[in-house]
Amino acid sequence: MRILSLTDHDTLEGLDEARQAAAQLGMQLVNGVELSCTWGGATIHVLGYGFDTRAPVLVAAIDKLHQGRWLRSEEISRKLALKGMPGALEGARAIQQELGDSGNAPARPHFADYLVRAGFVKDRAEAFRKWLGAGKLGDVKLHWPTLEETVGTLREAGAWVSLAHPWHYDFTRSKRRRLIADYIQAGGHAIEVVNGHQPAEQVGSLAILAREFGLLVSAGSDFHGPGGWSEIGEYRPVPEDLPPLWCRFKHEPIIAA
């Protein structure tokens, strides 16, 4: 890899460290972030690239998301405790600290690893299937801004904007099209047509939507940590006829981690 964008969820905390590491390796780092928002009753993720990290509107939005993530984690822990799984917030926080501490609240993967460690489930997949996945008890959608607000924040900060993993949302075909239409109306530039090793038929379907709506495209490895997700730089090829967002930075691919 020669160009990398670190797109952590709702935080910019890793960018300075990533930039130093990229410089030591002779790589280019593009500022990135993945912001949480709501649309149609669902949590949606929007990617921003190449923005000003000091933009007041973005700093304020991330601070609000930071607070919201702590409220969300407390709510997830409360719900798990009611189902006979106490101590989840403390356990998830401990796992997060083992991986490398930050001021951000523990996320669902940390809760999943705690449930495994505590013996409530056999693996992370079961934790998401039973308790933490979309529509489950731990899928808390409170505290997020709207899709329109989030895209507007990124645009005001000077970002190029991409809709993250549109196939991950449990939508009908018509609802997914409405999401993309509303996203474009809000000012979005691109959609992520490739996310890790998602099935080739999903890449093909998203490529069709990108062509139809005249969108730029992005790709990401969806790396969340060693061993549990796809690795940095591993993802399916992007269809060659699609206009890549990374050409706005250089004629080489950006690997969103």
Secondary structure, 3 states (H helix, E strand, C coil): CCEEEECCECCCCCHHHHHHHHHHCCCEEEEEEEEEEEECCEEEEEEEECCCCCCHHHHHHHHHHHHHHHHHHHHHHHHHHHCCCCCHHHHHHHHHHHHHCCCCCCCHHHHHHHHHHCCCCCCHHHHHHHHHCCCCCCCCCCCCCEHHHHHHHHHHCCCEEEECCHHHCCCCHHHHHHHHHHHHHHCCCEEEEEECCCCHHHHHHHHHHHHHHCCEEEEECCCCCCCCCCCCCCCCCCCCCCCEHHHHCCCCCCEEC
